[in-house]
Amino acid sequence: MLNQHVANRFLDWMRQADADLRHAVHSLEAGDFEWCCFSAQQAAEKAVKAVFLKTGRDAWGHTLTILLGNLADIMTMPEALIENAKVLDKHYIPTRYPNGFDAGAPTDFYTRGEGETALGCAREIIRFCRNQVC
């Protein structure tokens, strides 16, 4: 049986996805490109998890490619969306931890272009998810 209280939280997850996306935009504007990329990944992840909640399914993990793949049995999953997920998946850990690189901190390696790309990928995933839940 579907727990309606849990399932109805999908709107909270979408609202937080939008908030994380705003944070990504602010980070891009501030020149914090690693945080832009990470926040874009988080925004997309929360939007995908909103779809899981709306459909009464459990979502575990943080890998967008796998999460979206797990939805493919109940909805058509555009290949472009999977490609966007693959871009964002690469920003989950190295954006935050210096040991993701031989030397230096994540802030030394991320660029405006990567931030803009991450934002574009996240926007597409969020748009798709919003169409599934609203």
Rosetta constraint file for C-alpha pairs under 8 A:
AtomPair CA 2 CA 7 HARMONIC 7.28 0.50
AtomPair CA 2 CA 56 HARMONIC 6.13 0.50
AtomPair CA 3 CA 7 HARMONIC 6.16 0.50
AtomPair CA 3 CA 56 HARMONIC 7.89 0.50
AtomPair CA 4 CA 8 HARMONIC 5.84 0.50
AtomPair CA 5 CA 9 HARMONIC 6.67 0.50
AtomPair CA 6 CA 10 HARMONIC 7.89 0.50
AtomPair CA 6 CA 53 HARMONIC 7.08 0.50
AtomPair CA 7 CA 53 HARMONIC 4.85 0.50
AtomPair CA 7 CA 54 HARMONIC 5.41 0.50
AtomPair CA 7 CA 55 HARMONIC 7.47 0.50
AtomPair CA 7 CA 56 HARMONIC 5.87 0.50
AtomPair CA 8 CA 53 HARMONIC 7.34 0.50
AtomPair CA 8 CA 54 HARMONIC 6.83 0.50
AtomPair CA 9 CA 13 HARMONIC 6.59 0.50
AtomPair CA 9 CA 50 HARMONIC 7.65 0.50
AtomPair CA 9 CA 53 HARMONIC 7.06 0.50
AtomPair CA 9 CA 54 HARMONIC 7.99 0.50
AtomPair CA 10 CA 14 HARMONIC 6.30 0.50
AtomPair CA 10 CA 49 HARMONIC 7.67 0.50
AtomPair CA 10 CA 50 HARMONIC 4.34 0.50
AtomPair CA 10 CA 51 HARMONIC 6.89 0.50
AtomPair CA 10 CA 53 HARMONIC 5.43 0.50
AtomPair CA 10 CA 54 HARMONIC 5.65 0.50
AtomPair CA 10 CA 133 HARMONIC 7.80 0.50
AtomPair CA 11 CA 15 HARMONIC 6.12 0.50
AtomPair CA 11 CA 50 HARMONIC 6.94 0.50
AtomPair CA 12 CA 16 HARMONIC 6.22 0.50
AtomPair CA 12 CA 50 HARMONIC 8.00 0.50
AtomPair CA 13 CA 17 HARMONIC 6.12 0.50
AtomPair CA 13 CA 46 HARMONIC 5.65 0.50
AtomPair CA 13 CA 47 HARMONIC 6.32 0.50
AtomPair CA 13 CA 49 HARMONIC 7.14 0.50
AtomPair CA 13 CA 50 HARMONIC 5.29 0.50
AtomPair CA 14 CA 18 HARMONIC 6.30 0.50
AtomPair CA 14 CA 46 HARMONIC 6.64 0.50
AtomPair CA 14 CA 47 HARMONIC 5.26 0.50
AtomPair CA 14 CA 50 HARMONIC 6.02 0.50
AtomPair CA 14 CA 130 HARMONIC 7.53 0.50
AtomPair CA 15 CA 19 HARMONIC 6.30 0.50
AtomPair CA 16 CA 20 HARMONIC 6.04 0.50
AtomPair CA 16 CA 43 HARMONIC 7.29 0.50
AtomPair CA 16 CA 46 HARMONIC 7.01 0.50
AtomPair CA 17 CA 21 HARMONIC 6.16 0.50
AtomPair CA 17 CA 42 HARMONIC 7.24 0.50
AtomPair CA 17 CA 43 HARMONIC 4.15 0.50
AtomPair CA 17 CA 44 HARMONIC 6.53 0.50
AtomPair CA 17 CA 45 HARMONIC 7.69 0.50
AtomPair CA 17 CA 46 HARMONIC 5.23 0.50
AtomPair CA 17 CA 47 HARMONIC 5.48 0.50
AtomPair CA 17 CA 126 HARMONIC 7.59 0.50
AtomPair CA 18 CA 22 HARMONIC 6.28 0.50
AtomPair CA 18 CA 43 HARMONIC 6.60 0.50
AtomPair CA 19 CA 23 HARMONIC 6.29 0.50
AtomPair CA 19 CA 43 HARMONIC 7.60 0.50
AtomPair CA 20 CA 24 HARMONIC 6.23 0.50
AtomPair CA 20 CA 39 HARMONIC 5.65 0.50
AtomPair CA 20 CA 40 HARMONIC 6.86 0.50
AtomPair CA 20 CA 42 HARMONIC 6.64 0.50
AtomPair CA 20 CA 43 HARMONIC 4.94 0.50
AtomPair CA 21 CA 25 HARMONIC 6.37 0.50
AtomPair CA 21 CA 39 HARMONIC 6.44 0.50
AtomPair CA 21 CA 40 HARMONIC 5.70 0.50
AtomPair CA 21 CA 43 HARMONIC 5.38 0.50
AtomPair CA 21 CA 119 HARMONIC 7.53 0.50
AtomPair CA 21 CA 122 HARMONIC 7.65 0.50
AtomPair CA 21 CA 123 HARMONIC 7.93 0.50
AtomPair CA 22 CA 26 HARMONIC 6.26 0.50
AtomPair CA 23 CA 27 HARMONIC 6.06 0.50
AtomPair CA 23 CA 36 HARMONIC 7.30 0.50
AtomPair CA 23 CA 39 HARMONIC 6.54 0.50
AtomPair CA 24 CA 28 HARMONIC 6.20 0.50
AtomPair CA 24 CA 35 HARMONIC 6.73 0.50
AtomPair CA 24 CA 36 HARMONIC 4.13 0.50
AtomPair CA 24 CA 37 HARMONIC 6.90 0.50
AtomPair CA 24 CA 38 HARMONIC 7.67 0.50
AtomPair CA 24 CA 39 HARMONIC 4.96 0.50
AtomPair CA 24 CA 40 HARMONIC 5.60 0.50
AtomPair CA 24 CA 119 HARMONIC 7.18 0.50
AtomPair CA 25 CA 29 HARMONIC 6.28 0.50
AtomPair CA 25 CA 36 HARMONIC 6.58 0.50
AtomPair CA 25 CA 119 HARMONIC 7.49 0.50
AtomPair CA 26 CA 30 HARMONIC 6.15 0.50
AtomPair CA 26 CA 36 HARMONIC 7.66 0.50
AtomPair CA 27 CA 31 HARMONIC 6.16 0.50
AtomPair CA 27 CA 32 HARMONIC 4.94 0.50
AtomPair CA 27 CA 33 HARMONIC 6.39 0.50
AtomPair CA 27 CA 35 HARMONIC 6.04 0.50
AtomPair CA 27 CA 36 HARMONIC 4.96 0.50
AtomPair CA 28 CA 32 HARMONIC 5.76 0.50
AtomPair CA 28 CA 33 HARMONIC 5.48 0.50
AtomPair CA 28 CA 35 HARMONIC 7.88 0.50
AtomPair CA 28 CA 36 HARMONIC 5.39 0.50
AtomPair CA 28 CA 112 HARMONIC 6.87 0.50
AtomPair CA 28 CA 115 HARMONIC 6.34 0.50
AtomPair CA 28 CA 116 HARMONIC 7.62 0.50
AtomPair CA 31 CA 112 HARMONIC 7.30 0.50
AtomPair CA 32 CA 36 HARMONIC 6.29 0.50
AtomPair CA 32 CA 107 HARMONIC 7.09 0.50
AtomPair CA 33 CA 37 HARMONIC 6.23 0.50
AtomPair CA 33 CA 107 HARMONIC 7.12 0.50
AtomPair CA 33 CA 110 HARMONIC 5.51 0.50
AtomPair CA 33 CA 111 HARMONIC 5.78 0.50
AtomPair CA 33 CA 112 HARMONIC 5.93 0.50
AtomPair CA 33 CA 114 HARMONIC 7.45 0.50
AtomPair CA 33 CA 115 HARMONIC 5.45 0.50
AtomPair CA 34 CA 38 HARMONIC 6.24 0.50
AtomPair CA 34 CA 95 HARMONIC 5.01 0.50
AtomPair CA 34 CA 96 HARMONIC 7.41 0.50
AtomPair CA 34 CA 106 HARMONIC 6.41 0.50
AtomPair CA 34 CA 107 HARMONIC 5.81 0.50
AtomPair CA 34 CA 109 HARMONIC 7.88 0.50
AtomPair CA 34 CA 110 HARMONIC 5.38 0.50
AtomPair CA 34 CA 111 HARMONIC 7.73 0.50
AtomPair CA 34 CA 115 HARMONIC 7.34 0.50
AtomPair CA 35 CA 39 HARMONIC 5.82 0.50
AtomPair CA 35 CA 95 HARMONIC 6.74 0.50
AtomPair CA 35 CA 96 HARMONIC 7.78 0.50
AtomPair CA 36 CA 40 HARMONIC 6.05 0.50
AtomPair CA 36 CA 115 HARMONIC 5.56 0.50
AtomPair CA 36 CA 118 HARMONIC 7.64 0.50
AtomPair CA 36 CA 119 HARMONIC 7.61 0.50
AtomPair CA 37 CA 41 HARMONIC 6.32 0.50
AtomPair CA 37 CA 88 HARMONIC 7.41 0.50
AtomPair CA 37 CA 91 HARMONIC 5.98 0.50
AtomPair CA 37 CA 95 HARMONIC 7.13 0.50
AtomPair CA 37 CA 114 HARMONIC 7.13 0.50
AtomPair CA 37 CA 115 HARMONIC 5.22 0.50
AtomPair CA 37 CA 118 HARMONIC 5.49 0.50
AtomPair CA 37 CA 119 HARMONIC 7.23 0.50
AtomPair CA 38 CA 42 HARMONIC 6.24 0.50
AtomPair CA 38 CA 88 HARMONIC 7.97 0.50
AtomPair CA 38 CA 91 HARMONIC 5.52 0.50
AtomPair CA 38 CA 92 HARMONIC 5.88 0.50
AtomPair CA 38 CA 95 HARMONIC 6.05 0.50
AtomPair CA 38 CA 96 HARMONIC 7.71 0.50
AtomPair CA 39 CA 43 HARMONIC 6.02 0.50
AtomPair CA 40 CA 44 HARMONIC 6.30 0.50
AtomPair CA 40 CA 88 HARMONIC 7.36 0.50
AtomPair CA 40 CA 118 HARMONIC 5.92 0.50
AtomPair CA 40 CA 119 HARMONIC 5.60 0.50
AtomPair CA 40 CA 121 HARMONIC 7.95 0.50
AtomPair CA 40 CA 122 HARMONIC 5.48 0.50
AtomPair CA 41 CA 45 HARMONIC 6.14 0.50
AtomPair CA 41 CA 88 HARMONIC 5.16 0.50
AtomPair CA 41 CA 89 HARMONIC 6.86 0.50
AtomPair CA 41 CA 91 HARMONIC 6.65 0.50
AtomPair CA 41 CA 92 HARMONIC 6.59 0.50
AtomPair CA 41 CA 118 HARMONIC 7.36 0.50
AtomPair CA 41 CA 122 HARMONIC 6.57 0.50
AtomPair CA 42 CA 46 HARMONIC 6.16 0.50
AtomPair CA 42 CA 92 HARMONIC 7.97 0.50
AtomPair CA 43 CA 47 HARMONIC 6.33 0.50
AtomPair CA 43 CA 122 HARMONIC 6.64 0.50
AtomPair CA 43 CA 126 HARMONIC 7.58 0.50
AtomPair CA 44 CA 48 HARMONIC 6.22 0.50
AtomPair CA 44 CA 64 HARMONIC 7.76 0.50
AtomPair CA 44 CA 122 HARMONIC 5.07 0.50
AtomPair CA 44 CA 123 HARMONIC 7.59 0.50
AtomPair CA 44 CA 125 HARMONIC 5.89 0.50
AtomPair CA 44 CA 126 HARMONIC 5.79 0.50
AtomPair CA 45 CA 49 HARMONIC 6.18 0.50
AtomPair CA 45 CA 62 HARMONIC 6.77 0.50
AtomPair CA 45 CA 63 HARMONIC 7.96 0.50
AtomPair CA 45 CA 64 HARMONIC 6.20 0.50
AtomPair CA 46 CA 50 HARMONIC 6.19 0.50
AtomPair CA 47 CA 51 HARMONIC 6.70 0.50
AtomPair CA 47 CA 125 HARMONIC 7.51 0.50
AtomPair CA 47 CA 126 HARMONIC 5.60 0.50
AtomPair CA 47 CA 129 HARMONIC 5.89 0.50
AtomPair CA 47 CA 130 HARMONIC 7.47 0.50
AtomPair CA 48 CA 52 HARMONIC 6.62 0.50
AtomPair CA 48 CA 64 HARMONIC 7.75 0.50
AtomPair CA 48 CA 67 HARMONIC 7.28 0.50
AtomPair CA 48 CA 68 HARMONIC 7.12 0.50
AtomPair CA 48 CA 125 HARMONIC 7.64 0.50
AtomPair CA 48 CA 126 HARMONIC 7.50 0.50
AtomPair CA 48 CA 129 HARMONIC 6.08 0.50
AtomPair CA 49 CA 53 HARMONIC 6.29 0.50
AtomPair CA 49 CA 59 HARMONIC 6.15 0.50
AtomPair CA 50 CA 54 HARMONIC 6.10 0.50
AtomPair CA 50 CA 129 HARMONIC 7.56 0.50
AtomPair CA 50 CA 133 HARMONIC 7.51 0.50
AtomPair CA 51 CA 55 HARMONIC 6.17 0.50
AtomPair CA 51 CA 129 HARMONIC 6.17 0.50
AtomPair CA 51 CA 132 HARMONIC 6.61 0.50
AtomPair CA 51 CA 133 HARMONIC 6.07 0.50
AtomPair CA 52 CA 56 HARMONIC 6.15 0.50
AtomPair CA 52 CA 57 HARMONIC 4.91 0.50
AtomPair CA 52 CA 58 HARMONIC 6.18 0.50
AtomPair CA 52 CA 59 HARMONIC 6.15 0.50
AtomPair CA 52 CA 71 HARMONIC 7.76 0.50
AtomPair CA 53 CA 57 HARMONIC 5.72 0.50
AtomPair CA 53 CA 58 HARMONIC 6.94 0.50
AtomPair CA 53 CA 59 HARMONIC 7.97 0.50
AtomPair CA 54 CA 133 HARMONIC 6.28 0.50
AtomPair CA 59 CA 67 HARMONIC 7.06 0.50
AtomPair CA 60 CA 67 HARMONIC 7.84 0.50
AtomPair CA 61 CA 67 HARMONIC 7.68 0.50
AtomPair CA 62 CA 67 HARMONIC 7.60 0.50
AtomPair CA 62 CA 92 HARMONIC 7.93 0.50
AtomPair CA 63 CA 67 HARMONIC 6.20 0.50
AtomPair CA 63 CA 89 HARMONIC 5.86 0.50
AtomPair CA 64 CA 68 HARMONIC 5.92 0.50
AtomPair CA 64 CA 85 HARMONIC 5.26 0.50
AtomPair CA 64 CA 86 HARMONIC 7.22 0.50
AtomPair CA 64 CA 88 HARMONIC 7.54 0.50
AtomPair CA 64 CA 89 HARMONIC 6.15 0.50
AtomPair CA 65 CA 69 HARMONIC 6.03 0.50
AtomPair CA 65 CA 82 HARMONIC 5.85 0.50
AtomPair CA 65 CA 85 HARMONIC 5.20 0.50
AtomPair CA 65 CA 86 HARMONIC 5.90 0.50
AtomPair CA 65 CA 89 HARMONIC 7.23 0.50
AtomPair CA 66 CA 70 HARMONIC 6.11 0.50
AtomPair CA 67 CA 71 HARMONIC 6.75 0.50
AtomPair CA 68 CA 72 HARMONIC 6.58 0.50
AtomPair CA 68 CA 77 HARMONIC 7.39 0.50
AtomPair CA 68 CA 82 HARMONIC 7.11 0.50
AtomPair CA 69 CA 73 HARMONIC 7.97 0.50
AtomPair CA 69 CA 77 HARMONIC 7.67 0.50
AtomPair CA 69 CA 82 HARMONIC 7.87 0.50
AtomPair CA 71 CA 75 HARMONIC 6.31 0.50
AtomPair CA 71 CA 77 HARMONIC 7.63 0.50
AtomPair CA 72 CA 76 HARMONIC 5.86 0.50
AtomPair CA 72 CA 77 HARMONIC 5.51 0.50
AtomPair CA 77 CA 81 HARMONIC 7.01 0.50
AtomPair CA 77 CA 82 HARMONIC 7.61 0.50
AtomPair CA 78 CA 82 HARMONIC 6.89 0.50
AtomPair CA 79 CA 83 HARMONIC 6.36 0.50
AtomPair CA 80 CA 84 HARMONIC 6.26 0.50
AtomPair CA 81 CA 85 HARMONIC 6.22 0.50
AtomPair CA 81 CA 121 HARMONIC 7.91 0.50
AtomPair CA 81 CA 124 HARMONIC 7.17 0.50
AtomPair CA 81 CA 125 HARMONIC 6.31 0.50
AtomPair CA 82 CA 86 HARMONIC 6.26 0.50
AtomPair CA 83 CA 87 HARMONIC 6.50 0.50
AtomPair CA 84 CA 88 HARMONIC 6.41 0.50
AtomPair CA 84 CA 121 HARMONIC 4.85 0.50
AtomPair CA 84 CA 122 HARMONIC 7.38 0.50
AtomPair CA 84 CA 124 HARMONIC 7.76 0.50
AtomPair CA 84 CA 125 HARMONIC 7.42 0.50
AtomPair CA 85 CA 89 HARMONIC 5.96 0.50
AtomPair CA 85 CA 121 HARMONIC 7.18 0.50
AtomPair CA 85 CA 125 HARMONIC 7.74 0.50
AtomPair CA 86 CA 90 HARMONIC 6.75 0.50
AtomPair CA 87 CA 91 HARMONIC 7.50 0.50
AtomPair CA 87 CA 118 HARMONIC 7.11 0.50
AtomPair CA 87 CA 121 HARMONIC 7.45 0.50
AtomPair CA 88 CA 92 HARMONIC 7.17 0.50
AtomPair CA 88 CA 118 HARMONIC 6.21 0.50
AtomPair CA 88 CA 121 HARMONIC 7.13 0.50
AtomPair CA 88 CA 122 HARMONIC 7.55 0.50
AtomPair CA 90 CA 94 HARMONIC 7.45 0.50
AtomPair CA 91 CA 95 HARMONIC 5.57 0.50
AtomPair CA 92 CA 96 HARMONIC 7.72 0.50
AtomPair CA 93 CA 97 HARMONIC 6.46 0.50
AtomPair CA 93 CA 100 HARMONIC 7.36 0.50
AtomPair CA 94 CA 98 HARMONIC 7.17 0.50
AtomPair CA 94 CA 99 HARMONIC 7.78 0.50
AtomPair CA 94 CA 100 HARMONIC 4.90 0.50
AtomPair CA 94 CA 101 HARMONIC 7.54 0.50
AtomPair CA 94 CA 106 HARMONIC 6.56 0.50
AtomPair CA 95 CA 106 HARMONIC 5.39 0.50
AtomPair CA 95 CA 107 HARMONIC 7.63 0.50
AtomPair CA 95 CA 110 HARMONIC 7.91 0.50
AtomPair CA 96 CA 106 HARMONIC 6.37 0.50
AtomPair CA 97 CA 105 HARMONIC 7.28 0.50
AtomPair CA 97 CA 106 HARMONIC 6.61 0.50
AtomPair CA 98 CA 103 HARMONIC 7.36 0.50
AtomPair CA 98 CA 104 HARMONIC 6.40 0.50
AtomPair CA 98 CA 105 HARMONIC 4.60 0.50
AtomPair CA 98 CA 106 HARMONIC 5.75 0.50
AtomPair CA 99 CA 103 HARMONIC 7.56 0.50
AtomPair CA 99 CA 105 HARMONIC 7.97 0.50
AtomPair CA 100 CA 106 HARMONIC 7.77 0.50
AtomPair CA 101 CA 105 HARMONIC 7.45 0.50
AtomPair CA 101 CA 106 HARMONIC 7.67 0.50
AtomPair CA 104 CA 108 HARMONIC 6.40 0.50
AtomPair CA 105 CA 109 HARMONIC 7.38 0.50
AtomPair CA 106 CA 110 HARMONIC 6.70 0.50
AtomPair CA 110 CA 114 HARMONIC 6.59 0.50
AtomPair CA 110 CA 115 HARMONIC 7.60 0.50
AtomPair CA 111 CA 115 HARMONIC 6.39 0.50
AtomPair CA 112 CA 116 HARMONIC 6.14 0.50
AtomPair CA 113 CA 117 HARMONIC 6.11 0.50
AtomPair CA 114 CA 118 HARMONIC 6.03 0.50
AtomPair CA 115 CA 119 HARMONIC 6.16 0.50
AtomPair CA 116 CA 120 HARMONIC 6.26 0.50
AtomPair CA 117 CA 121 HARMONIC 6.25 0.50
AtomPair CA 118 CA 122 HARMONIC 6.12 0.50
AtomPair CA 119 CA 123 HARMONIC 6.06 0.50
AtomPair CA 120 CA 124 HARMONIC 6.36 0.50
AtomPair CA 121 CA 125 HARMONIC 6.40 0.50
AtomPair CA 122 CA 126 HARMONIC 6.03 0.50
AtomPair CA 123 CA 127 HARMONIC 6.00 0.50
AtomPair CA 124 CA 128 HARMONIC 6.23 0.50
AtomPair CA 125 CA 129 HARMONIC 6.16 0.50
AtomPair CA 126 CA 130 HARMONIC 5.96 0.50
AtomPair CA 127 CA 131 HARMONIC 6.31 0.50
AtomPair CA 128 CA 132 HARMONIC 6.54 0.50
AtomPair CA 129 CA 133 HARMONIC 6.39 0.50
AtomPair CA 130 CA 134 HARMONIC 5.73 0.50
